[in-house]
Amino acid sequence: MTAQEFAFAVFGLIGSLAAIRLVTSKNVVHAALYLVLTLAMVAATYLLVAAEFVAWVQVLIYVGAIVVLVLFSLMLTKAPIGRETLDNQQRGAALFVGLVTLGGLVWLIQDAYGGSKPVKLETTTTAQVGIALFRDFVLPFEVVSVLLLAALVGAVVLARKDEPEPRPGRRRTAARPRMIGTREGGPR
């Protein structure tokens, strides 16, 4: 086993354990931190295959921006954070869907890369990635940016507190503090 294969195994194990804790954590903030660890291990795997640009984009965009957006929206919307708030008794269905998805992914990967087909790595420059991103994939790139903007605006709208409308026929007056030692405040 080479050093690169050993490092891949370690990064894969840490990332897998963090991903499992991500979906089994009962605290939303802890789940977001496990997401940071999982995405950091993906970036480390990119570094192993000499895709430095993709690794740092992974760190900047996903670990930096997306996780900060998730934490910001949690704090802004005052989402319930705790053990009882995330328990919805659908663990069996979620486990079934997860295992079916895992089985499908394993089958697809074995079909594409299993057997006699060697995996060929090709060198790619940053310019080629930029050209592909902004020429071939510009529409999905912009759709994701609009989706993130809509999520942020939605979080702000949900977090905003409006004052209740006054009832018809009653005037709105400013509340006066009750003074101690007066008739309003009780006995002297």
C-alpha positions in Angstrom: 0.0 0.0 0.0 1.4 3.3 -1.0 1.3 6.5 1.1 -1.3 8.0 -1.3 -3.5 4.9 -0.9 -3.1 5.0 2.9 -3.9 8.7 3.0 -7.0 8.1 0.9 -8.2 5.3 3.2 -7.7 7.6 6.3 -9.5 10.6 4.6 -12.3 8.3 3.4 -12.7 6.7 6.8 -12.8 10.1 8.6 -15.2 11.6 5.9 -17.5 8.6 6.1 -17.7 8.7 9.9 -18.4 12.4 9.8 -21.1 11.9 7.2 -22.7 9.2 9.3 -22.7 11.5 12.3 -24.0 14.3 10.1 -27.2 12.5 9.4 -27.6 10.9 12.8 -26.8 14.0 14.9 -29.8 15.3 16.8 -28.3 18.8 17.1 -28.5 21.0 14.0 -25.4 23.0 14.8 -23.4 19.8 15.4 -24.7 18.4 12.1 -23.4 21.6 10.4 -20.0 21.1 12.0 -19.9 17.4 10.8 -20.7 18.7 7.4 -17.6 20.9 7.6 -15.5 17.9 8.4 -17.0 15.8 5.6 -16.5 18.5 3.0 -12.9 19.1 4.2 -12.2 15.4 3.7 -13.5 15.6 0.2 -11.1 18.6 -0.4 -8.3 16.5 1.0 -9.1 13.7 -1.4 -9.0 16.2 -4.3 -5.5 17.2 -3.1 -4.4 13.6 -3.2 -5.2 13.4 -6.9 -3.4 16.6 -7.6 -6.5 18.7 -8.3 -5.4 21.6 -6.2 -7.7 24.1 -7.8 -10.8 22.0 -7.2 -9.7 21.3 -3.7 -9.4 25.0 -2.8 -12.7 25.8 -4.6 -14.2 23.0 -2.4 -12.8 24.7 0.7 -13.8 28.2 -0.3 -17.3 27.5 -1.7 -18.6 24.5 0.3 -16.7 24.6 3.6 -16.6 28.4 3.7 -19.7 29.8 2.0 -22.3 27.0 2.2 -21.8 26.0 5.8 -21.7 29.7 6.9 -25.0 30.1 5.0 -26.5 27.1 6.8 -25.4 28.4 10.2 -26.5 31.9 9.4 -29.9 30.8 8.3 -30.3 28.6 11.5 -29.4 31.6 13.7 -31.5 34.0 11.7 -34.7 31.9 11.6 -34.3 30.9 15.3 -34.8 27.3 14.2 -35.4 24.9 17.1 -32.1 23.4 18.1 -32.1 20.3 20.3 -32.7 16.6 20.6 -36.5 16.5 20.5 -37.0 18.9 17.7 -35.4 16.7 15.0 -36.9 13.4 16.0 -39.7 12.5 13.6 -39.9 8.7 13.9 -39.0 8.1 10.2 -35.7 6.5 10.8 -36.7 3.2 9.2 -37.8 4.7 5.9 -34.7 6.9 5.9 -32.4 3.9 6.4 -34.2 2.0 3.6 -33.9 4.9 1.2 -30.2 5.4 2.2 -29.4 1.7 1.6 -31.1 1.6 -1.7 -29.2 4.7 -2.8 -25.9 3.3 -1.6 -26.6 0.0 -3.5 -27.4 2.0 -6.7 -24.2 4.0 -6.4 -22.1 0.9 -5.8 -23.7 -0.8 -8.8 -23.1 2.2 -11.0 -19.5 2.6 -9.9 -18.7 -1.1 -10.3 -20.4 -1.0 -13.8 -18.4 2.0 -14.9 -15.0 1.3 -13.3 -15.0 -2.3 -12.3 -13.1 -5.1 -14.0 -10.6 -4.4 -16.8 -11.2 -0.7 -17.4 -8.3 1.3 -15.9 -9.0 4.8 -14.6 -7.1 7.3 -16.6 -6.3 10.6 -15.0 -5.8 13.6 -17.3 -4.1 16.8 -16.4 -6.4 19.8 -16.7 -5.5 23.5 -16.3 -7.4 26.1 -14.3 -8.1 27.9 -17.6 -9.8 24.7 -19.0 -11.9 24.5 -15.8 -12.9 28.1 -16.1 -13.8 27.7 -19.8 -15.9 24.7 -19.1 -17.6 26.4 -16.1 -18.5 29.6 -17.8 -19.2 28.4 -21.3 -20.7 24.9 -20.9 -22.1 25.1 -17.4 -23.0 28.7 -17.0 -26.8 28.1 -16.7 -26.5 25.6 -13.8 -24.0 27.9 -12.1 -26.4 30.8 -12.2 -29.4 28.7 -11.2 -27.5 27.7 -8.0 -26.6 31.3 -7.2 -30.2 32.4 -7.6 -31.3 29.5 -5.5 -28.9 30.4 -2.7 -30.0 34.0 -2.9 -33.7 33.0 -2.7 -32.8 30.8 0.4 -31.2 33.8 2.1 -34.1 36.1 1.3 -36.5 33.5 2.6 -34.6 33.2 5.8 -34.8 36.9 6.3 -38.5 37.0 5.6 -39.1 34.1 8.1 -37.1 35.7 10.8 -38.7 39.2 10.5 -41.2 39.9 13.2 -44.2 42.1 12.3 -46.2 43.9 14.9 -49.8 42.8 15.0 -52.3 45.1 13.4 -54.5 47.1 15.9 -58.1 46.1 16.2 -60.6 48.3 14.4 -62.1 51.0 16.6 -59.2 51.1 19.0 -56.5 53.6 18.8 -52.9 52.6 19.2 -51.3 54.3 22.2 -47.9 54.1 23.6 -47.7 52.0 26.7 -47.0 54.1 29.8 -45.0 52.6 32.6 -46.8 52.2 35.9 -45.3 54.3 38.6 -44.9 52.9 42.1 -46.5 54.9 44.9 -49.3 56.3 42.8 -52.9 55.3 42.3 -52.0 53.5 39.1 -49.2 51.6 40.7 -50.9 50.5 43.8 -51.0 51.6 47.4 -48.5 54.2 48.6 
